Amino acid sequence: MGHGSSKEDDSSSSSSDADTKPSRISRLKQKLHLHRRHHHHTSASSPHQKLHAAEDFSGIALLTLINAEMKFKDKWLACVSFGEQTFRTNISDQTDKPIWNCERKLLLERNGPRVARISVFETNRLSKNNLIGYCEINLLDYLTQDSDSDLETFDLLDPVSSDKVVGHICLSCNVEDPIETEKNFARRILSIMDYNEDGKLSFSEFSDLINAFGNNVAASKKEKLFKAADKNGDGVVSMDELAELLALQQEKEPIMNCCPVCGEIVEVSDKLNTVVHLTLCFDEGTGNQVMTGGFLTEKQASYGWMFKLSEWAHFSSYDVGLNSGSSASHILVCDRKTKRLVEELIDAKIVLSMRAIYQSKIGLGLIDKGAKEILQSISERQGRQMNSVESAKDISKFVEFFEDQINMAEVKYPLEHFKTFNEFFVRELKPGARPIASLERDDVAVCAADSRLMAFKSVQDSLRFWIKGRKFSIQGLLGKEICSNAFVDGTLVIFRLAPQDYHRFHFPVSGTIEQFVNIPGCLYTVNPIAVNSKYCNVFTENKRVVSIISTEEFGKVAFVAIGATMVGSITFVKKEGDIVKKGDEFGYFSFGGSTVICVFEKDAIEIDDDLIVNSGRSLETLVSVGMTLGVSIKKPAGAGLPNLESCVLGD
């Protein structure tokens, strides 16, 4: 093939060959990319996460899915979701005991994701596969437990009812020794660079390797580097010699400026991140790891060929960020508990209709010409229907559609208890199902609803990252009667409730309810497809109720309950003058999607960092009632004033 062997250095080549054939180094790069599974990534979801500091690094775990035992025969697929990455196995044969033996390396960080979710799908669908069972494993706990074996079997739980076991999965997980990591990295390099497969590198092969690393300084010193690597002086570089060179040379004078697989520039001063990146990237690039990467969620990984066709045709796309155009087909949120990306379930026909109405001038023009009244009429009629006895038959279908997004083990009463759909929709939870963070500290605010949260330090931030309606303002949201200058420049927190969520909302702070103000309006959807549309002003045009809570720690807090399509009813269980405690129930929405917005006065609260960071990426965070929201930074009234009683007047 024209490549020099490890026994003989043949570096001669004619100029005519150079004109007609790709260079050796370009062929090498093609070979590296040949095995790479191609998926679209953005800066929001890089395939290889970067550590912020060396002290965050806990190790690289090797997770292997070995086999499973299921209750019926099918062709099976398993997915592993960890943080913002998801990987999938190959599809098994038709069996009730699938065998995968698929492995993947995962980066462990002290403050990063710890819980890996493993999901098993039957693959008999064209557009998507059917989730049968799942388990969630805290990898750090698993790796630090006392055990005589690396293998362990876990129960697979029914996604509809987490107390029901539908199968078992066997896996192993261990942390790779850093020295072994370097040797494995060297082996993978050799497997691609070693053209004649004798386990050693000649000078020409070594030269191609150095060129692929993208370091011009190193490239000019190839002969010197080769002699440095050739410890035993036999004219070739063995695996052990190469491993030692990579380790020692990277420490003294780095030779790698870019990754030879993905082409990403690596920081020569950041040795740890370079090793982590190259280790994970080379696994993916060479195809040695059977588990396929590049997915954001398990749903994306489990989609069938029809979804892939729609992506190829640009009919839909899959990414983190604003939900407009084709990206509005799939709404991704970050689960705060697991730090994992999940896809929000919405019926495809509803997505298409929302895109047609809310993301075009024509659609909004139709609304302006009478469709508002139609939405109001539909919502009222749907509300009456959901209060009928006949609607109870839809409850089980609703629970089944949302699979593992409704946890019936938390619900106070069994399904048979609910006589109408709306009774189920406003269901109560068991005591203790939503623990309240720092209950005795009134200076800590908590999340007001099970919802998808966006938090912004100012209205300007919200307009930049999320709300695209051209007329949005705090004054428009709260109304002139309530709005003050302190609110205008204040902090904005949006809690968006989807239909599958627990629909009772709670107090984020402790204090006294000063007043309620009803503001009439439309019933647009509060889905991000509408909120992210520049043609629609959802929050300032929808029907809403504004309440003001007076607190010692945060000053005044505006709590806005916003109705939406199919939500004609907002019910409060507290009244003006009531003294309330954070975490107490405040009210509930009847059937449909809905939203709560809290507006804090300027410089009153410091929102938790993870919520601000995700919001800055236009990424909603999935939160539960009672989770921490932020801490008070408001100075007490009168702070800094002199104590007049202790003052002594001079003569």
N, C-alpha and C positions, 0 to 999 in steps of 0.2 A: 504493500500500500504506500510505499515511498517513505515510511517512517524509519528512523534509525533504530536499530535494536540495542539491547543492553550490552551486547558484545562488540558491536562495531558502530562507530560514530560516522554516519553518512549524512553530512549536512549540506551536500551539494545539491543545487537545484537550478534549472535553467530559467532565464528571464521569460521565455515563451510560456513555460509552465505557470509562472507567476501571473502572466496576463490572462491565461485561460482558466485557471483553477483557483479556488479560494485558498488563501494561505493556510499553513499548518495550524497557526494559532486560531484562525477563524473556524477551521474545521473542528478544533478542540472545543471552542465555545459552543458550536452547534451541537457537538456530542453531549456537552454538559446540559444543554437546554432540551435535548431530545427526550430525556426521561422526565422532564419536569411537568407535572400536571398544571395546566394553564387555567387560572381563574383570575377574575378581575379583582384587584385590590385598590384601595384608595388610601390616602394618608390617614383617613379616619380608622382604617382597619388593616394595618400592616400585618403581613403573615408572620413576622417575627418581631415580637415586642422587645423594646429596649428597656434595660434596667435604668433606673434613675440614679442609683448609687450602689457601690459594691456591697454595702452592708445589707441591701435588700435581697441579695442572691442567697437562695437556700439550696439550690442544686438543680440538676436536670434528671427528671424521673423518666424511667422507661416503663410505659404501661403497655401490657399485652393482653388483648382479648383472646381467650383460648377457645372456649366453646360455650354452648348453652343447652338447656333442656327446656323445651316448650311443650304445650299441651296439645298441639296439633301439627300436622305436617304442612310445610310451605317452603318457599325460598326466602331466606332471612338475611337482613342487613342490620348491622349495629353501628351506632354513631356515638362518638365521645365528644361532649361539649365542655370546654374548659376556658373560662374567661371569654374573650372575644374570638375564640377560634373553635371550629368544629371539624372533626375528622370522621371518615367513614371506612368501614371494612369493605371487602369484596362481598358479593352476594353468594350465599351458600347454595348447595344443591337442595332439591326437594326433600325435606327431612324434618323430624321433630327434635333432632339433636345436631344443630348446625355446628360446624367446626370452622373457625376463622384463622387462629394463630396469627393475628394481625397486631403489630406493635407501633407505638408512636412515642416520641420523646416530647416531654412537656417541661416548660420552664417554670420552676417554683420560686416564688418571691415571698418574703416575710409579710409584706403588706398587700400582696396580690391575691388572686383567686386561689381558693383551697379546695373547693368542691367540684369534682368532676361528675357530670351527669352522663350515664350510659343508657342509651335508649335502643330498643330492639323493634324493628319494623318488619311486617310481612310485605312482600314486594309484588303484590298482584294488582296494582293500580297503574293506569297510564299516566295520570297527571301527578299523583303523589302516592306514597306508600302509607300503610296504615300502622300507627303506633300501637303496639300490643303491651309492652311493659317497659319499666325503667327502674333504675336505682341511682342513688346519689351517694358519693363516697368522698369523705374528707381525706384527701391524699396525705396531708401532713400527719394526721392522726394515724392513718393506715401504715405509713412508713416508719413511724416511731413506736408502733406496738410490738410487744414481745411475741414472737411467733417462730416456730421451728421450720416453717415452710413459706416460700414466696407466693404460693398459690392460695387463693381463697375463693369460696363460692358465696355469691350474694343473691338474695331474693329479688326477683323482678316484680314490681308492683303494678297493679292495674291503674292506668292513668285516670280513670273515672273514680275509683275508690281505692285510696292508698292503703286500706287495711286488707286488701285482697291480693294474694300472690298468684301470678300467672305463669311463672317459670323461674329458672335459676340460671345464673351466668358465672362462669369460672374465669378468673383473671389473675395476673401477677403484676406487681409493681415494685420497682426497686430504684434506688438512686445510683447513678453511674459514677464510679470513681473518676476524679479529674484526670489522673494519669491514663486510665483506660480510655477516657474520652479523647485525649490527644492521639493515642495509638489508633483508635477506631477511625478518627478523622484522617490520619495518615493512610490507613488501609483503603479508605474510600477514594482518596486522591490517587493512590496507586492503581486502583481498579479501573480508573478512567485513563490515567496517563500512561500506564504500562501497556504500550501498544502490542508488544509481542507476548504479554502475559507470563513473564518469567519471574514476577515478584520483585523486580528491581528496576531502577531508572538509569538510563544512559544519560550522557551529557545533553544530547539533543532533546530527549524527553524532559529532562530537568529544566532545560532552557525554556521549553514551551510552558512548563508549570510556572516559572518565574514571570514570564510575559503575561500569563493569564491573571496574575495577582495585581497587575496594573501599577507596579512601582518602578518608575523609570530609573531611579538610583540603583535599586536592586538589579534591574535588568542589565545595567552597565557593568555590574560586578559579578556576572553569572559564573565566570570561571573561578573566581575567588570563593564564592559561596559554595560552588560544587566541591571544591577541595576541602572547604570547612565541613561540609556535610559528609564527605567520604572519609570517615574516621579511620577505617582499616586500610585505605589506600588501594582498594581493588579495582578502582575505575568505574564503579557503579555505586548507586546509593540504595541501600536496603531500606525496608520499612522502618526499622528501629532508628537508623541514622536520620531518616527524613523526619520522624517524630521529634527527635532531639533537636534538630535544626529549627523546626517550627516553634518549639517551645522556647529555646534559648535566644534565637535571633529575634523573635517577636518581643522578647523582654528587653533586649539591648537596642536593636535597630530594626524596627518592624519592616517586614518585606511585603506585607499585604496591604494594599490601599483600597482594593475593592474585592467584593465577593465574586469568585469565578463562576458561580451558578446564576445568581440573580442580577449581578452587576452593581449592586448597591455599594456606595462609598462607605468604608468603615473608618472610624476614627483611630488613627495609629496610637493615640495616647490612651485609648480606652481598651486595654487588653482583655478585660473580662467580657465586655459586650461583644468584642470581636470573636472570641472563642465561642461564646454562646450562639451568636449569629451563624458562624460558619458550621458549627456542629448541627444546628437545627436545619439550616438551609441545605447543607450537603446531604443530609438524610433525605430531604424532599427531592433534591435535584437529581440524585443518582437512581432514585426509584427503589433503593434497598428496603425502605420501609413500605410495607404493604398498605398501610392505612393512608387513604388519600386525604390531603389537606386542602386549604383554601376556601372553606365554607365559613359563614358567619354564624349560622344557627343550625340546629338539627333538622329543622323543617326544610331549609335550603338543601342540606345534604341528602335528604330523603325524597326530594321531588323527582318525578319521573321525566321521561323524555319530552312530554308536551310542554312542561315548564321551561326546559332547556331551549326548546324551539322558540318559545315566546321571548326569552332573553336574547337569543340570537337575532330575532326580528325586531328588537328594540321595542317590543310591545310592553315589556315589563323589565325592571332592573332591580337589583338587590344590593342595597348599600345603606350605610349609616348617614343620616343628615336630613335635610328638609324633604318633605313629602310632596313633590310636585312632578308633573309629567309622568314618565314611565316609572319613576321611583316611588310614586304613590301607590303602586300595586302591592307593596310589602312594607309594613310599618314595623321597624325594629326598635326595641327598647332594651335597656340594661337592667337586669334583675339585681337589685341592691344586695340581697341576701347572698347570692352566689357569685356576683360580679360576672354573670354570663349574659350574652345577648340572646333574646328570645323574640320570636315573631308574634305579633298580635293577630289573632284569628278574626278575619272579616270575610263574609261571603263575597265571592268574586263579582257577582252581579251588583251588589251594593257598592263595591269599589268603583266599578265602571260608571254607575249612575252618579256617584259623588264627583268623580273626575269630570264628567260631562257637565254637571251643574255648577260646581264651585270653582273650577279652574279654567273657565272660559268666559269671555264677555257675553257670548250668546246665552249661556246657561244662566248667568246672573241677570241678564236682560229679561229672560222669561220670568224669573222670580219677581223682578220689579213690576212686571205686568200682570200680577195676580196670583203667582205661585205661592206667595207668602200666606195668603188666605187658605190656599189648598193645604199647605204644610200644617197650618193651625187646625184645619178640619180633620186631616188625617190623624194628627196627634190626639185630638179629643176622641175621635172614633176608636182609635187603637187603645186609648186609655180605658174606655168603656168595655171594650172586648176583653182586655187583660184582667178586668175585674169580674168577668163572668165565670160561672162554674165550669163552662165548657173549656175555658182556657187552661184548666189544670192538666189536660192531656198533653199539652206542649212542654211541660216542665221536664220530663225525662229526656225528650229530644234535645232540649236546650242544654241540659247537663252533658249529654253524650257528645254534642257538637263541640263543646268547649273542653272536653276531655280533662286533662290534668290542670286546667286553669280554674277549675272550681273544686275546692277540697271539701267534700261533704262531711268529712270527719270533724270539721270545725263548726258545722252548722248546728244550731241549738236543737232543731227538731228534724225528724226524718222526712223524706219526701211526701209520705202519705199524710202528713199533718197539714199540708198546704192545700186549701180548697180552691184557690184561684192562682193564676200565674203571678199576679202582682203580689200576693202574699209571699210567694217564694222570692220574688225579685227584691223585696225589702226585708229579706230574712235577717234574723238576729244570729249572732254567733255565740258559742259557748263561753261562759265566764273564763277569762284568762287566755282566750284565743289571740287577743291582741294586747300583749303587755305594754305598758306605758313607760318609756325611757325616763330615768331620773325623776320619778314621780314626786319626790319631795322637793325638787328644785324648780321653782317657778321661773328661774332665769333661763331654763332650757325649754325651747319650743319643740313641739312634736308634729309629725305629719297628721293631717286632718282627715285623710281618706285613703282607702286602698285604691291606688291610682297610679297613673304615669305622671311623674312630676317634672316640671321645668322651673328653675329658680334663677332670677336675675337681680343684680345689684341695683339696676336702674331700668327705667322704661326704655332708654336708648339701647341697652343691651338686648332687651326682649325684642325690639324691632329689628335689630341686626341679625339675631340668631334664630328667631322663631315666628313672631307675629308679623305677617306680611300685609295685613289690611292697612290701607293708606290713611285711615282716619282714626286709628287706635290712639287713645290717650287715657291717663288715669282719671281726668275729669269726665271724659265720656263714659268710662266704666262705672264710676261711683255716683255721678250726677253732681250738679252744682250745689245741691243742698248739703251734701256731706263732705265733698272734696275740700282739702286744705292744702296749703303750700307744702307742709311736711309730707303729705301723701304723694304729691306730684313728683317729688324727687326721691321717693322711697323705694324699698325693695319689693319685688313682685314674685309671688310663688303661685304657680298654676298646678292644680291637682285635677287631672283628667280621668274621669271614671268611664270605663268601657262597660258594655252590657253585662259581661260575665262577672264583674266585680261585686263585692259587698257594697251595697248602695246606701249605707248609713254613714253620715259624716259627723266628725267629732271636733271638739275644741282644741286648737293647737296651743293655746295659752290659757292661763288662769286669770280671771278678772270679773268684771261686771258688764252685763249687756246694757248698753246705753239706749240704743234705738234700732228699729227696723225701718227700712224704706223699700217699698215695692216699686220696681221700674218695669212698666209694660214693654213688650217687644215681640220680636219674631221667635221662631223655633228652628233656627239653622242647626245643622249638625255641629258638634264640637270636635269632630274628628280632625286630626292634623291636616288631612287633605283640604279642609276648608280653612283652618287656622293659617296654614302656610300659603294660602292663595292671596294674591295681591288684589283680587277683585271683590273680596268679601271681608266684612268687619263683624265677625261673629260675636266677640265679647261685648261690644258696645251697642249691638242692635238686638241681641237676644233678650228674652224675658229673664229677669233676675231679681233677687232680693238681697239688699245690702244691709248688713248689720255692723254696728260698731261695738267693739269690746274694749273697755277701758282697763288697763293693767298698770301695775306698779313698775314692772321690769321693762316693758316694751313700749310704754306710752299707749296710744290708741292703735288698735289693729282693725282694719276693715276686712270683713269676711263676706265674700260675695258668692252666693249660690246661684248658678246659672242654669236655666232650663235649656233643653235641646230637642231635636227632632224626637218625637214620641214621649217627651217628658213634659206633660202638661201640669204636673203637680209637684210642688216642693213643700214638704211638711216639716215644721219645726216643733220640737218637744220642749223648748224653753221660751221664756217671754222676757220682755223688757224689765230690767231691774233685778233679774236673777243673778246671783253670785255663782260663778261656775269654776270648775277645776279642769285643767287640761286633761284630755282623754275622755271627758264626759261626752255622752251622745248629745248632739245638737239637733239632728233632724235626719230626713231621708228623702231621696228622689224616687218617684215611681218610674215605671218601665221606660227604658231607653238609655242612651249615653248622656252624660252630664258632666259639669265641671264646677269646682270650687276655686276661687282665686282669693288669696290673702295678700293684702297690701300692708306693709309695715312702714312706719315713719322713717324718714332719712336717718341713717346712723343709729338705728335701734337694734338691729340684729346682724350677726355674722353667720351667714348660711354655711352649712357643712361643706368642706372643700370638694368632696366627691360629687355633690349635687351641682355645684357651680361649674366644675370641669366638664361634666357630661352635658350640661346645658350649653356651654360654650362650643360644643361639638354638634349642636342641634340634635342631641340624643336624649330622649326622655328616660327617666329612671323609674323603674317599677318599685313602689314603696308600699308599706302597710301602715295602717293606723298605729300611732304610738312610737314609730321610729323617730330618732332624733332628726330635727330640722335645722336647728341653729341655736346660738346662745346670745343672750342680751349683751349689748355693748353700750347701751344707753346710759348716759350719766344721770345720777339722781338729781331731781329738781333741787336747785339751790346749791349744787356742788360748787365749791370754790369761793362761796361768799363768806365773809368774816362773821364770826359769832359775836353779835353786838353786845350780848349780855356780859361777855368776858372782856370787853374793851374798857380801857382806862383812859379817860381824857386827861391830857396834860394841862399844865397851867398856861 
